[in-house]
Amino acid sequence: VLKPSRTAVTVTEAELQRLRELPLEAVWGALQNRKHVRSFEGGFQLTVPNPKLVGRAVTMRYLPVRPDLMDAVQTLAKEGDWDYQYNVRAGEDLKPGDVVVVELGGMVDRATFLGDVTGLGMKAAGAQGVIVDGGIRDLSEFFVMKDLPIYYRGAHASAMADQVGVEWNGPIRLGGITVLPGDIIVADAEGVLAVPPQLVAGVIKDAENTVYTENFKREMMRSRKYRARDIYP
């Protein structure tokens, strides 16, 4: 399995907090300038109306079930002493500050990654939120769980049956972007950004410069002393 080589970088809690305060578009712009063009994925439904989610990605990849694949997955889980159901394993293995990011290929019917009980397990383990390119269930229960924002493609009453987790904390596809384990997830009501940890310090600096410049333009616009074309872009 591909495990991209990268210098070990510790993203500080202060940096994570600054990312919570910065507009997502400013962070996106800083990534674009570093040639990380495919960094944003939108089109999700949300359980929390206006979230700001920041944390370290723990990634999970699912494939459609077939008997030989299921046998292999269950055998490996038994040998490794983990639950082959990733939504259960997450409640045991996550650490505070983690964001669960799940590749499910947009499947929803019989492809519901979590319900309220497994969601509570993730929350108790310290998860900041969950991003699923697929389905969830128990939607009404999640609407009142304000401190566990969930991004999802659709909701369905069925339990997980047609998909099985095949890779824990490896590279995944989230819609049209790649997410690597340890990426810093920055998400709001608009969508999700994946920020490589080694870029965080520079991204914050550039995003702060963007915010400063745009705030100045706003003040100019409000003053009515200039034409709009003189101010923007």
Salt bridges, closest charged atoms under 4 A:
GLU13 OE2 - ARG20 NH1 3.22
GLU21 OE1 - ARG18 NH1 2.94
GLU41 OE2 - ARG153 NH2 2.73
ASP68 OD1 - ARG66 NE 2.74
ASP93 OD2 - ARG89 NE 2.93
ASP109 OD1 - HIS156 NE2 3.49
ASP133 OD1 - ARG153 NE 2.66
ASP147 OD1 - LYS123 NZ 2.98
ASP162 OD1 - ARG110 NE 2.90
GLU167 OE1 - ARG61 NE 3.43
ASP183 OD1 - ARG6 NH1 3.54
ASP206 OD2 - ARG34 NH1 2.71
GLU208 OE2 - ARG18 NE 2.68
GLU214 OE1 - ARG218 NH2 3.73
GLU219 OE2 - ARG222 NH1 2.80
ASP230 OD2 - ARG227 NE 3.04
